[in-house]
Amino acid sequence: FRKGVDYSSLPDAAHTSIEESDVIAGWRALADSVDGPESECTIAVVGKYIDQGDAYLSVVKALTHAAIATKQRLKIEWIEASSLHDDDPAGSDSWERLRKCDGVVVPGGFGARGLDGKIASIEYVRTSGTPFLGICLGMQSAVIEYTRNVCGIEKANSAEFEDDLTKDEEDAVIFMPEGDRERLGGTMRL
C-alpha cells in the first residue's frame, strides 16, 4: 500500500499516519454511505433484453454510481417492454410495478420488437411527471411518443422501422443513409 505512492504531497502527511489521513477518511465516508444509505430509490428499466444478464450492464453501473453519489440504496425493477400494452394499462402487473418506481430508464436496443411498450411507458412518465432517461432507442422512442401524442401525428415512427412514412412529417426519427435495415447491431455512430 505504501510503495509507489508519494504521501508527502498530502496536506496532512507530515503529522498523520496513512490510516488517519484525509484520503482514507474520504474512502471510509464513501463506504459508510454505501453501507448505510439515507434513502432508497427504485428505477424501472424498460427494455427487451432484460432476461439476458449483462445486456444492460453499463446502465446498471451508471445507476449504481448515481445512487452512491446521492446516498441512496438502488432497487432496479426490470420490466419487459413488450408486457406494457397500452390497451390495458390498468390490468397489467408490469404497469403496476412501473407506477411504483421513482424513475424510468428506457435503454437502447435494435429492431421494432417492444417499441410500443417503450412508447407507452414513456407516455406514462411524461404525463405523470416521473423522471425519465432515454438512451439511444429509448430517446428515439421518446421523440416518437411526443410526436404522436403531443404533436398529434398519429402515424409518427422511426424511418428505421417503417418505409411508408410521409417524409418530414411522420418520420419523427430519420434512417441514416449509410444504415442497413437487414443488419441490426454494430451500426451505431457517436
Beta strands, then each sheet from edge to edge (+ up, - down):
strand 1: 39-47
strand 2: 72-80
strand 3: 103-106
strand 4: 132-134
strand 5: 157-158
strand 6: 171-173
sheet 1: 2+ 1+ 3+ 4+
sheet 2: 5+ 6+
end
